Amino acid sequence: MIKTIIFDLDGTLCDTMDDLRTAMNAMLTRLGYKTRTRTELIKFINNGAKEFVRRSLPKEVQKIDFIVDSALEVYAVEYAKCYCQRTKPFDGIKAMLIEL
């Protein structure tokens, strides 16, 4: 009998991409860079926030660690402002969790 199930939240149980996009584009705007589309950002996600930030920055600055670190700090501030505004469970998740 299974007694424990562990799930990842971001992208597994909940669609968090709209909030992630809001925060990322706010960061990019604050730093003077071009914003990204949802489709672009989906390609950059995974491997943690720092890699998400790095991949979202323009290629010419992605390898400059102090820029990436500074951008990560700005991203964290922006994400704290919006992290649950549009996050929602994927279709069928509530029913599945109740069933489990």
SULBELHU-V284336 format. One record per backbone hydrogen bond with DSSP energy under -0.5 kcal/mol. NH is the residue of the N-H (numbers start at 1). CO is the residue of the C=O. If there is no record, write none. Layout:
# SULBELHU-V284336
{{NH CO} {NH CO}}
This chain:
# SULBELHU-V284336
{{11 14} {12 9} {13 8} {13 9} {14 9} {15 88} {16 14} {20 16} {21 17} {22 18} {23 19} {24 20} {25 21} {26 22} {27 23} {28 24} {29 25} {30 26} {31 27} {32 29} {33 28} {41 37} {42 38} {43 39} {43 40} {44 40} {44 41} {45 41} {51 47} {52 48} {53 49} {54 50} {55 51} {56 52} {57 53} {57 54} {61 58} {62 58} {62 59} {64 61} {65 63} {67 64} {68 64} {69 65} {70 66} {71 67} {72 68} {73 69} {74 70} {75 71} {76 72} {77 73} {78 74} {79 75} {80 76} {81 77} {81 78} {82 78} {82 79} {83 79} {85 82} {86 82} {88 15} {90 13} {93 90} {96 92} {97 93} {98 94} {99 95} {100 96}}
